[in-house]
Each structure stands twice: as structure tokens, then as C-alpha cells.
Amino acid sequence: MPEKQPEGFIRFVRRDAAEHYLSVALLSFAVSVSLTRLFLSLTGYPQIGGGELHFAHALWGGLLLFAAALLPLIIANRWVYTATALLGGIGIGLFIDEVGKFITQRNDYFYPAAAPIIYTFFLLTILLFLNMRRFADTNPHAELHRALGQIQELLVRSLKPQERRLLESRLDRIVTDSTSKRHVDLAHTLLKFVEEDALSSSPTPSRSRPWTSRLARKSIVHLVSEEPLRISLIVGISAIGLLTLKNPIQVLLAEWLPPVVDNFLQNLYAGRQIDAATAPLWFGIRLALELVVGNLLLVSAGLLVVRRTRQGAALAYVALLLSLTTVNLLLFYFEQFSTTITTLIQFILFLGIVYYQRRLSKR
């Protein structure tokens, strides 16, 4: 009879360093879409091929996705997961960039809804990334899966001290908590293997970091300390708040704006834009949301200035979250990919606010 599955057996196990692989895929996806649109815009949208042939970049994206699917089937080394994440991110970026052609009968690459669809796909992947830690499981069966992955890495290179301690703690947990005798025996054997490997590995002499590395580390530590971080957030949130109010100011104060100011506001964004007359209802909703979010950001910056830090950080968190998940969907429709840089700055500010709130809670 087959052995009964251990208590707490789970079918799916979250891979070790899954957040790292997903972040590589996310970054390569965003960069590939942005650079593709920028390159095509600067070069006048050239085509590869001639006559009846046209090799669209979705084809190259499909080839990279196929390579990303084949690599982990062929290669056992753990570095292949990073390569797969990189190729997969670039591939899906090249593929989804042509979504306008896939959803229209006339194969319209510039279909206005394409940009919001791409941004929504990116947001859903971000949501998955932010919830990765919720999928963590310390069940002995899952820990054995991850320990075997580390053992696989140990066959290629010596583990770092923190990696070795993590592996040993996992194996100890399996020995202590597992209800399967086979798993306990295997963990004992692996622990002995890890200990013998540690004894046989010659310790590498410690070398002091170069002064440039130490200076860079001190600079980073200083920048993320509480007061410089607060000032940086004030400047960034104020700038994004004023930029968010650009369209409401142009519409609501059009009669009173000097021509110089009006031209300056119009030139803040460059690139392909969609006329508001094509969707007046959505344009009105966008203006209302921008008015709300812009004022919330300026109020939050003011609260941070007067050192009401917890209230200011909480309000900025809500405003940036609303902007990233709602306002930007409409912005990507009307202003297309010209708003990519603004969105990137909002993401950075959002991460800065999250980090700042954690510092405040620890204090």
C-alpha cells in the first residue's frame, strides 16, 4: 500500500524566492513595453519585412515566451528561474503591446483602450506580487520542498552563512514537526550532508569593502532615514499633486489663464493623446477624480510639513492608491503612454510612503 500522505499535506508549494522572480518579470515587462513604444515613436513606427510580410514584435515576444517555457524543462540549475522570469517578462511585454491589433477588426495598434488594458494587466500582476507572502506555508511538507531546492543549489556552489542557517532551520523544523518517518529520516540525512559540507568548505577570508561602497551605503542609509525621507516625500507628493491638478485647472480656469501658463500646462505631456470629445462622460469622471486626488495629495504634503506625520502618510497612501488603481486607468486612455513616467514616479512615492509608515509604526 502506498504510504499515507503526511498530515497537513498541500498540493501547491510556493517556490523559494518567488517574490524575486516575479519582480524580475514585472520590471522586464514594464521596461519592454515602455522602450518598445518609445523606440517606435522616435523612429516613425518602422516595419520589419517587405511586400506581404510584416514581422510584428508580438512574434518576437512569442519566441521569447516559448524560450522561457523551454528553459526550465531542459536546465535544472536554479539560475534558470531568473532567466525565465527575464525572458518571460520581455516576451509578454512585446506581445501585449500589440493588444490593440488583437481586439479590433481593423488591427488598430493605436486603439485608445489598448493602453488601459496593458496597465490593468500590469496592476493585476502587481497585486499578485504584493500578496505573495500570504501564500507562504511553513508546513513540514512545504519546507521539505524548499529545502531540497536549496540542496540543489548547494551542489553547484557553497551557500552563504545566512542561506546555510535557513536551510538548517528548515531541516530542524521538518525533524521536529513532520508526522512522516520517511521525511524525518531524509531531513536527518540532509542535515548531516549540510554539516559535512560546511566542515569541508574552506572559509573565505573577509575583505573590507572599498571606500566607494561604504560611502554609497552611508548615503543610502542617510537618504532613507526618517527626516530626509519625510522631506523627499513632501517634495514628491507636492509635485505630483500639482501635476494631477493640471487638467482640472485647464478646464475650470480656462477663461482666466494667461496664454503663457496655458501653453506651459499643455506642453507638460508629450506624445499621442485622445480627444476628450470622444468620451465626454469618462473625461468628466477623470477630471473629478483628478481634482479629488490632487487636493488630497496637497493636504497630505501639508500635514507632513507640520509634522502630523501619521495622518499625512495615511492620507498620501489613500490618494496614491486611488490614483494608481483608478485615475491612471483613465489617464492611460486619454494620454496613452505619455503618462508612463508620471505613473513610475507615483509607484516610487507609494513605496516610499509604505516604507515611511513602517518606520513610524516601529518607532
N, C-alpha and C positions, 0 to 999 in steps of 0.2 A: 504494500500500500504506500502511496506517496505520503511524505511527511506533511502533517498539518501545518498550514501557514501560521507563523507566529502571531501572537495577539497584537492587535494594532497594525496589521499588515495594510499597506497602502499601495495602490496600483501606480500612482504617478509620484515621482520624486523630483523636487526642484533641484536643478543642477547647481553645483557649487559655482560661484562667481557668475551666476545668471545675470545679475544686475550689470556687471561689467560688459558681458557680451551684448546685452540689449542696448546699453549706452553707446557702444561702438556702432551698432546697426542704426540707431536713431541719428547719431551725428553724421554718419556717412550718407544716410538717406536725405537729411536736410541739406547737406553740402552739395550733394549731387543734383538735387532739384534746383537749388539757388544758382549754382555755377552753370548748369545747362541753360537756364533761362537767360542769365547774364551773357553767356557766350553767344547764344543765338541772337539776342537783341543787339549786341555790339557788331556782329558780323552780317546782319541782314538776313538771318534765317536761311543759311545755305543748305543745300541738299546733297547727300552722297548718292551718286548714281547718275543715270542718264537715260533718256528715252522713256521707256515704260517702267524702268526700275527706279525705286526710291528706297534706300535702306534707312528707315526711320530709327531714331535712337531707342525706341521701345524694343527693337530687335536686339540691340547690344545689351539692353537691360535684361532681356530674356536669356541671353547667353550667359551673363554673369550669374543670374539666378540658377541656371542649370549647373554651372560650375560650383556654386555654393551648395547645391543639393548633393553633388557627386563627391566633393572632398571628404566629408565625414564618413561616407560609405567606403572610401578607399584607404584613408590615412587614419591611423589610430592615435597619433600624437595629440596631446591636448591643445597645442597651439592652433590646431586646425579649426577650433571653435571661434577663435578670434578672426582668423582668415575668412571663415564662413560668414560671420557677422558683418565684416567689412564688405565682402563681395555682395552679400545679400542686400545690405543697405544701399549700396550704389546701384545694384540692379533694380531694386524696387523703385528707387528714385527716378532712374531713366525710364522705367516702364510707366509709372503712374503720372509722369509729367505729360504724357500724351493722352490722358484720360478724356480730354475734350473730343478727341477723334473717335473714342470708343462709344461715347454716349450720344453722338449726334449722327444723323443720316448723311450730312454733308461733310463729315470728317473734319469738324471745325476745331483746330488746335487752340484757337483763341476764344472758345466758348466761355462766357463770363463765369459760369458755375464751376469751371474746372479748378480754379484756384481755391475756392472754399472746400471743394471735395478733397483736394490734396491736403489742405490744412486740417480738415476733420480727421482724415486718416492718421496724420501725424499726432494730433491730440489724443486719439484713442490709444496709440502706441505709448505716448507719454503716460496715460492713465494706467496702462499695464505695467510700465516701469515703476511708477510710484507705489503700486500695490504688490510688487514682487515680494516684499518682506512678509506680507500676510500669508504667502504660500509656504513659508518656512515650516519645517516639521522636524522635531528632534526625536521622533520615533526611532528606536534602535535599528529597524529595518532601513529607514531612510538614511540614517547615519552610516550604516554599513555601505550603502551605495556610494555616498560621498567619500568615505574612507578609501574605498577601492579606487576611486578616481585619483586620490592623492597618491596612493601606492603606485599607480600607473605613471604619475609624474616623477616619483622617486626613482623609477627605473631609468629615467632619462638624465636627471640631474639631482644634485644634493638639495634637500629642502632647506629653506631659510629657518632660523630658530623659531619664529612665530608660527610658520607653517608646520613645523615638526610638533610644536606644543599642541596645536589644534588637532593634528592627526592623532596624537597620543590621547588627548582628552576624548575624542570621539570613540576610539577603540576602548578606552576605560568605561565609557558610558554604555557601550554595547555589552561588555563583560558584566556590568552591574545590573543593567535593566532588561536585557534581552531574555525572552522566555524560550528561545530556541537553543538547544545544546550545540547544534552544529554551528550556529552563528557565534556562540561564546567561544568554542574551540578555535574557530577561524580567527576571531579577534585576538585571542591569546597568541596564536602563531604569528599574526601580523605585528603585534606589539614586540615580540621577540625579534622579528626581522628589522623593525624600525630601530630598536635599541642597538642591534649589532651594526646596522648601517651607520648610526651616529658614532659608534666607537671607531669604526674603520675609516670614517671621513676625517681627513686632516683639517683642523681648524685653520681658516684663512686669517692671516694677520690683519688686525684692524688698522685702517688707514684714515687719517684725519681728512675731512672734506676740504676741498680747495676754498680759499677765501671768497671767491666769487659765489660759490654755492652757499656758504654761510651767510654772506651779505644778502643774497636773494631770499634765503629762508627768513632772516630777520625782517626784511622788507615786507614779505607776505604776512608774517605774524603781526607786524605793526598795522598793516592795512586792514586786517580782519579783526583787530582789537575793537573794543566797543565804541569808543569815541570817534576814531576815523571812519568806522563803518557807518555810524549814525550820520555823520556829515555827508558821506558819499551817497547814502540813501536819500537824504534831504535834497541834494542837488539833482540826482537822477529822477526821483519821483516828481519834483517840481517841473523839470524839463518835459517829462512825459505827460504830466498833467496839462501843461500849457499846449503841447503839441496835440493832445487829444481834443482840446477846445478849438482847434484851428477851424474845422468845418462849421461848427455852430456859430463861431464869431463871424465867419464869412457870410453865412446865410442870414443870421439875425441882425447883424450890424452892417449889412452891405451898403446901405444908403449913407452911412456916416464914416465909412473907412476911407482914408486918403488913398489915392491911386498907388502910391509907393508901398504902403502897407499891404494893400490888396494884391499887388504883384508879388510881393515877398511871400505872402501866405500861399499863393498859387504855385510858386516855384519850390515850395518845401518838398513836394513829391515829384519825382520824375518817372516816366515810364508810361505804360499803357493804362488808361483809365476808362471806366464805363460811365456813360452819361446818366445823370440822376433821373432824367425823364423816362428812361427805360423801365424803371421800377420805383415810382414815386413813393409808394407805401413803405417799402423797405428802406428807402433813403430817409424818410421821416423818422422811422424807428431808429435808424442808425444815428441820426442827429440827436435824438432824445437820449439814447444810451451814452453817446459821447459826452453830452452835457452833464449827465449824472456822474459818469466815471471821472471826467476831468475835474469836476468840483470835489469829488471825494478824494482824489489824489492830492489836490492842493490843500485841502483841510488836513489830511494825514501828514503832509510835509510840515504844515504849521504846528501841529501837535508835537511832531518830533523836534521842531525848533525850540518850543517852550519846554522841552524835556518831559512831556507827557508821553513817554516812550511806548508804554504798553498799549495805550489807546491808539496812538499814531500808527504803530506797527500793525495792530489788528485791522484798522481801517484801510491801510495800504494793502494788506493781504486780500481783503474782500474786493477792493477796487481792481487790483491787478488780476485777480482770479476771474472777475466778471469781464474784464477787458479781454483776457486771453481766451476765454471759453465762449464768449457771446459777441462782443463788439468786433473782434478781429475777423469773425466769420463774414460779417457784412463788409468790413474793410477789404478783405480779400476779394469780395465780389466787385466792389466799385473801383478799388485802386489796384487790384490784381497783385502782382508780385512786387510792386514798388514799396509795399509796406513790410517787406520781409525784415529789413534791418530794424525797423521800429519794434517789430514783434520779438526779435532776438534780444533787444535791449530790455523789453518787458520781462522776458524769461529770466534774464540775469538779475533784474531787480527783484523779481518774485523769489528766486533762490536766495538772494541776499536778505530779504525780509524773513524768510523761513529760518535762515541761519541766525539772524538777529533775535528772533523770538525765542529760539532755543537758548541763546546766551542769556536772555532776560529771565527765562524760566529757571535756568541753573543758578543764576545769581540770587 
